[in-house]
Amino acid sequence: MALHPQCKAFLDMLAAAGGKPIEQLPVTEARMVAPALIDLSGPEEPVAEVENRTIPGPAGPIAVRVYRPVQEETVPALVFFHGGGFVICNLDTHDRPCRSLANASGCTVIAVDYRLAPEHKYPAAVEDAYAATQYISEHAAEFGIDPNRIAVGGDSAGGNLATVVSFLSRDRGGPQLKFQLLIYPVVDFADNSPSMQQYSKDHFLTRESMDWFTESYLPSREAGLEPSASPLNATDFRGLPPAMIITAECDPLRDLGEAYARKLQSADVPVELKRYEGMIHPFLQFGGIIDTAKVAMADAASALRRALKAGAFAGASL
């Protein structure tokens, strides 16, 4: 399928606006790009309760934002890590998608403001993501959530962190996660897949920007080979939480995200993989102008409900 007309219109709009590619900007200016696009996420949905707070982290307090779809009721939770190449974006850039996920899934969504590169290189983000998940699980009563029904999730770089937290939780004896929601995740920094070759130019996420994010995040090329950086390099996928993996057809990250789904399935981990035709990276952020983003959001929320409320997730054939 060709690039979806709504995605093309978005890319044309960006091209007409001009401006330098993100990899040519100073970090401080690069971090201003995503906030300028917030309104493209669609209207801000009201949520029963939104709370900003901090929790202890390995290098100091970690800011989190808690979205409760209902009050005075214990519900499942999604610990959410935002995308942005480990360098840009924050709680505000992903506020509207988190609101939508909380309302549509009935789960409390807890967004984590992990440390960003290049000031804090790998594994700082990993350490924050795991510490936050562990703390939330151990203090579930504070958050009004069920400690036995916790998922992790995120988009792009945040999807990477969700995969890594799933491995660490398995290997370190907890917390016991029930599900992982992986939205076009980064799973291998050595990506030369067909989709990377085909879509790494003129489709929003470029090879040059990926290289810039990678160089900003990793302290060395060798570090990128570690499973905690590139989870596709892990040798044992058994015992990981069931997953839903969302990919976009016209996304350079598509092929390796789908390869990761096959790795999970080969280890008998239930997986639902869904590719959204004609979509670009990161289409889910643009529900105000791309209708398929609303479909994907509904699909993600449905998967969360099935996994965390019914307690069983069968996955789907790949």
C-alpha positions as CSV (number, residue, x, y, z in Angstrom):
1,M,0.0,0.0,0.0
2,A,1.2,3.5,-0.7
3,L,1.7,6.2,1.9
4,H,-1.6,7.1,3.4
5,P,-3.0,10.4,2.1
6,Q,-3.3,11.8,5.6
7,C,0.4,10.9,6.3
8,K,1.5,12.5,3.0
9,A,-0.4,15.7,3.9
10,F,1.4,15.8,7.2
11,L,4.8,15.3,5.6
12,D,4.0,17.9,3.0
13,M,3.0,20.3,5.8
14,L,6.3,19.8,7.5
15,A,8.2,20.2,4.3
16,A,6.4,23.5,3.5
17,A,7.3,24.8,7.0
18,G,11.0,24.4,6.3
19,G,13.4,24.2,9.1
20,K,16.5,22.1,9.7
21,P,16.4,18.3,10.2
22,I,16.4,17.5,13.9
23,E,19.9,16.0,13.8
24,Q,21.2,19.4,12.7
25,L,19.8,21.2,15.7
26,P,21.4,21.8,19.1
27,V,19.7,19.5,21.7
28,T,17.9,22.4,23.4
29,E,16.3,23.4,20.0
30,A,15.6,19.8,19.1
31,R,13.6,19.4,22.3
32,M,11.3,22.2,21.2
33,V,10.1,20.4,18.0
34,A,7.8,17.8,19.6
35,P,6.0,20.3,21.9
36,A,5.2,22.4,18.8
37,L,3.3,19.4,17.4
38,I,1.2,18.6,20.5
39,D,-2.0,19.9,19.1
40,L,-1.8,17.4,16.3
41,S,-2.6,14.7,18.9
42,G,-6.2,15.8,19.0
43,P,-8.2,17.4,21.8
44,E,-7.1,16.9,25.4
45,E,-9.5,14.3,26.9
46,P,-10.7,14.9,30.5
47,V,-9.6,12.1,32.9
48,A,-11.0,11.5,36.3
49,E,-7.8,12.4,38.0
50,V,-4.3,13.5,36.9
51,E,-1.5,13.7,39.4
52,N,2.0,14.9,39.1
53,R,4.4,13.4,41.6
54,T,7.9,12.1,42.1
55,I,9.2,8.7,43.1
56,P,12.7,7.6,44.2
57,G,15.2,6.8,41.4
58,P,18.8,5.6,41.2
59,A,20.1,9.1,40.5
60,G,17.5,11.2,42.2
61,P,13.7,11.7,42.1
62,I,11.9,10.6,38.9
63,A,8.9,12.6,37.9
64,V,5.8,10.6,37.0
65,R,2.3,11.6,35.8
66,V,-0.6,9.4,37.0
67,Y,-3.8,9.2,34.9
68,R,-6.7,7.6,36.8
69,P,-9.7,6.9,34.7
70,V,-11.8,6.3,37.8
71,Q,-11.5,7.4,41.4
72,E,-11.7,5.3,44.6
73,E,-11.4,2.0,42.8
74,T,-8.4,-0.4,42.4
75,V,-7.7,-0.9,38.7
76,P,-4.9,-2.4,36.6
77,A,-2.0,-0.2,35.5
78,L,0.2,0.6,32.5
79,V,3.6,2.0,33.3
80,F,4.3,4.1,30.2
81,F,7.6,5.3,28.7
82,H,7.5,8.0,26.1
83,G,9.3,7.9,22.8
84,G,11.7,10.5,21.4
85,G,14.9,8.7,20.6
86,F,16.0,8.8,24.3
87,V,16.9,12.5,23.7
88,I,13.7,14.5,23.2
89,C,10.0,14.4,24.4
90,N,8.7,14.4,27.9
91,L,5.5,13.9,29.9
92,D,3.8,16.8,28.2
93,T,4.5,15.6,24.6
94,H,2.7,12.3,25.4
95,D,0.1,13.7,27.7
96,R,-2.9,13.4,25.3
97,P,-2.2,9.8,24.1
98,C,-1.8,8.8,27.8
99,R,-5.2,10.3,28.6
100,S,-6.7,8.5,25.7
101,L,-5.2,5.2,26.8
102,A,-6.4,5.6,30.4
103,N,-9.9,6.4,29.4
104,A,-10.2,3.7,26.6
105,S,-8.6,0.9,28.6
106,G,-9.9,1.6,32.1
107,C,-6.3,1.3,33.4
108,T,-4.4,3.8,35.4
109,V,-1.6,5.0,33.1
110,I,1.6,6.1,34.9
111,A,4.0,8.0,32.6
112,V,7.6,8.0,33.6
113,D,10.0,11.0,32.9
114,Y,13.2,9.0,32.7
115,R,16.6,10.7,32.2
116,L,17.4,11.8,28.7
117,A,20.6,11.6,26.6
118,P,23.1,13.0,25.8
119,E,23.3,14.4,29.3
120,H,22.5,10.9,30.7
121,K,23.6,8.2,28.3
122,Y,22.7,4.5,28.3
123,P,21.9,2.8,30.7
124,A,20.5,5.8,32.6
125,A,17.1,5.5,31.0
126,V,17.0,1.8,31.5
127,E,17.9,2.2,35.2
128,D,15.1,4.8,35.7
129,A,12.5,2.8,33.8
130,Y,13.1,-0.4,35.8
131,A,13.4,1.4,39.2
132,A,10.1,3.3,38.5
133,T,8.3,0.0,37.5
134,Q,9.7,-1.7,40.6
135,Y,8.6,1.2,42.9
136,I,5.1,1.4,41.4
137,S,4.6,-2.3,41.9
138,E,5.9,-2.3,45.5
139,H,3.7,0.8,46.3
140,A,0.7,-0.2,44.3
141,A,-1.7,0.9,47.1
142,E,-0.4,4.5,46.9
143,F,-1.4,4.5,43.2
144,G,-4.7,2.8,43.7
145,I,-3.7,-0.1,41.4
146,D,-3.7,-3.8,41.5
147,P,-0.1,-5.1,41.9
148,N,-1.0,-8.3,40.2
149,R,-2.2,-6.5,37.0
150,I,0.6,-4.3,35.8
151,A,1.8,-3.8,32.2
152,V,4.6,-1.8,30.7
153,G,4.5,0.0,27.4
154,G,5.8,2.8,25.3
155,D,6.3,4.1,21.8
156,S,9.6,4.0,19.8
157,A,12.4,4.5,22.4
158,G,9.8,4.0,25.1
159,G,8.9,0.7,23.5
160,N,12.6,-0.2,23.8
161,L,12.5,0.6,27.5
162,A,9.3,-1.5,28.0
163,T,11.0,-4.5,26.4
164,V,14.1,-4.1,28.5
165,V,12.1,-3.7,31.7
166,S,10.3,-6.9,30.8
167,F,13.5,-8.8,30.6
168,L,14.9,-7.2,33.8
169,S,11.7,-8.0,35.7
170,R,11.9,-11.6,34.6
171,D,15.6,-12.0,35.4
172,R,15.6,-10.1,38.7
173,G,12.6,-11.9,40.1
174,G,10.1,-9.1,39.8
175,P,7.9,-7.2,39.5
176,Q,5.6,-9.8,37.8
177,L,4.4,-8.0,34.7
178,K,1.3,-9.2,32.9
179,F,1.6,-7.5,29.5
180,Q,3.8,-5.3,27.3
181,L,2.4,-2.8,24.8
182,L,5.1,-2.1,22.3
183,I,4.4,0.7,19.8
184,Y,6.8,0.7,16.9
185,P,9.6,-0.2,19.3
186,V,13.4,0.3,18.8
187,V,14.8,-3.2,19.3
188,D,18.2,-3.2,17.6
189,F,20.5,-0.3,17.0
190,A,22.2,-2.1,14.2
191,D,19.3,-1.9,11.8
192,N,19.9,-2.4,8.1
193,S,16.6,-4.1,7.4
194,P,14.6,-3.7,4.1
195,S,12.2,-1.3,5.8
196,M,15.1,0.8,7.1
197,Q,16.5,1.0,3.6
198,Q,13.2,1.7,2.0
199,Y,11.6,4.3,4.3
200,S,14.6,6.0,6.0
201,K,14.2,9.1,3.7
202,D,11.2,11.3,3.3
203,H,9.0,9.4,5.7
204,F,9.5,11.5,8.9
205,L,12.1,9.3,10.7
206,T,15.3,9.2,8.7
207,R,18.5,7.2,8.9
208,E,20.3,10.4,9.8
209,S,18.0,11.2,12.7
210,M,18.3,7.6,13.9
211,D,22.1,7.9,13.8
212,W,21.9,11.1,15.8
213,F,19.7,9.6,18.4
214,T,21.9,6.5,18.6
215,E,25.1,8.5,19.0
216,S,23.4,10.7,21.6
217,Y,22.2,7.7,23.6
218,L,24.9,5.1,23.5
219,P,28.3,5.6,25.1
220,S,29.9,3.3,22.5
221,R,29.0,1.2,19.5
222,E,29.8,-1.9,21.6
223,A,27.1,-0.9,24.2
224,G,24.5,-1.0,21.5
225,L,25.0,-4.7,21.1
226,E,23.9,-5.4,24.7
227,P,20.4,-6.8,25.1
228,S,19.5,-4.0,27.5
229,A,20.1,-1.6,24.6
230,S,19.1,-3.9,21.6
231,P,16.7,-6.5,23.0
232,L,16.6,-8.3,19.7
233,N,20.1,-9.5,20.6
234,A,18.8,-11.4,23.7
235,T,19.3,-15.2,23.7
236,D,16.3,-16.3,25.8
237,F,12.8,-14.9,25.3
238,R,11.0,-17.4,27.4
239,G,8.8,-16.3,30.3
240,L,8.4,-12.8,29.1
241,P,4.9,-11.1,29.4
242,P,2.4,-11.4,26.5
243,A,2.7,-8.5,24.1
244,M,0.9,-6.4,21.6
245,I,3.3,-5.0,19.0
246,I,2.2,-2.2,16.8
247,T,4.1,-1.4,13.6
248,A,3.7,1.1,10.8
249,E,4.1,0.1,7.2
250,C,6.2,3.1,6.1
251,D,8.4,3.1,9.2
252,P,12.1,2.3,9.0
253,L,11.7,0.4,12.3
254,R,8.9,-1.9,11.0
255,D,10.9,-5.0,10.1
256,L,12.8,-5.4,13.3
257,G,9.8,-4.7,15.4
258,E,8.1,-7.5,13.5
259,A,11.2,-9.7,13.9
260,Y,10.9,-9.1,17.6
261,A,7.3,-10.3,17.6
262,R,8.5,-13.5,15.9
263,K,11.2,-14.0,18.5
264,L,8.6,-13.8,21.3
265,Q,6.3,-16.2,19.5
266,S,9.0,-18.7,18.9
267,A,9.5,-18.7,22.7
268,D,5.8,-19.4,23.2
269,V,5.0,-15.9,24.4
270,P,1.5,-14.8,23.3
271,V,1.8,-12.0,20.8
272,E,-0.6,-9.9,18.8
273,L,1.2,-8.1,16.0
274,K,-0.6,-5.5,13.9
275,R,0.8,-3.5,11.0
276,Y,-1.0,-0.4,10.1
277,E,-0.9,0.1,6.4
278,G,0.3,3.4,4.9
279,M,1.3,4.7,8.3
280,I,4.6,6.5,9.3
281,H,6.6,6.7,12.5
282,P,5.2,8.0,14.9
283,F,1.6,8.1,13.6
284,L,0.0,7.3,16.9
285,Q,1.0,10.8,18.2
286,F,-1.1,12.5,15.5
287,G,-4.7,11.4,16.2
288,G,-5.9,14.9,15.5
289,I,-5.0,14.6,11.8
290,I,-4.5,10.9,11.1
291,D,-7.6,8.8,11.6
292,T,-5.8,5.5,11.8
293,A,-4.1,6.7,15.0
294,K,-7.6,6.5,16.6
295,V,-8.0,3.0,15.4
296,A,-4.6,1.9,16.7
297,M,-5.3,3.6,20.0
298,A,-8.6,1.6,20.3
299,D,-6.7,-1.6,19.4
300,A,-4.1,-0.9,22.1
301,A,-6.7,-0.2,24.7
302,S,-8.6,-3.3,23.8
303,A,-5.5,-5.4,24.2
304,L,-4.8,-3.9,27.6
305,R,-8.3,-4.6,28.8
306,R,-8.1,-8.2,27.7
307,A,-4.7,-8.8,29.2
308,L,-5.2,-7.0,32.5
309,K,-8.9,-7.3,33.2
310,A,-9.7,-10.7,31.9
311,G,-6.3,-12.0,33.0
312,A,-5.7,-13.9,29.8
313,F,-4.2,-12.8,26.5
314,A,-4.2,-15.3,23.7
315,G,-2.3,-13.2,21.1
316,A,-2.7,-13.7,17.4
317,S,-0.9,-15.6,14.7
318,L,1.9,-13.7,13.0
